[in-house]
């Protein structure tokens, strides 16, 4: 086990043990002394600590894993589970938004339409991708590709990973809220199977703009929320440091979302997060997508729309004449 290059605050005790393990192994090599017993003991401690830490994560800690800089991004998964991805550009109105990418691909031999929010790795790419925050033209491009998918009877697979739609002045001037609202309406009426998966962050309407689908999946350490924990903390507690408290109150983690019926399946991750074994995470995603695609393909056009309608009508709780209904 290598010493991790990026360590979250709650992982620091684990990092110290890994460091000790690396030092013992190096000492054994340099001195030609058998330290197998000591090495085995520390390996046991590391395994026990990993189980303890990652099986008791708080919602805020899961948010931190969802934002991990080495976490696989949407195009990483597309490359691992799809073949022959052909990116299509532009919204035919303003420009091409690199924060939201899309195009055709083959998934298990069948043609699909991919729509994905994409973050950047280094500074240059982060700026080019606008830190994964799409602008109006991104959502309009997504809608153009969805309509193309409907025309050619291609299932739509969307990958959600954004802190939210870009809130800048130019984005607002080009009507980002209207672009998202149109997507919500049009996705509800698409006559082709649609599945979305939250691979990292699922922030606010920026995530929902490509998330009104027949099935919504989420990775174990991803989150899906009406607002970021920091934004919620700033509004309710007037203090950004209350983000951990806000994360707990928002019920934004995968386990809570599944209980509430917001998501249809939680996809398991390797111990410690998808960044520890992207291939394993991609394998779990591929299996889940194929399972849900098989179910959706069995539904005819009107039945597909009816089932989608019922899914969203039954979300949440409302009050009528003093009676609480769900």
Secondary structure, DSSP 8 states (H G I E B T S, - for coil): ----SS--GGGHHHHHHHHHHHHHHHHHHHHT---HHHHHHHHHHHHHHHHHHHTS--HHHHHHHHT-TTS--HHHHHHHH-EEEEE----SSS---TTEEEEEEEETTEEEEEEEE---SSHHHHHHTGGG---HHHHHHHHHHHHHHHHTT-EEEEEEEES-S--SHHHHHTTHHHHHHHHHHHHHT-SS-EEEEEEEEEEHHHHHTTT-SSEEEEETT-EEESS-HHHHHHHHTS-GGGHHHHHHHHT-BHHHHHHHTS-SEEE---TT-GGG-HHHHHHHHHHHHHHHHHHHHTS-HHHHHHHHHHHHHTSS-EEETTEEE-
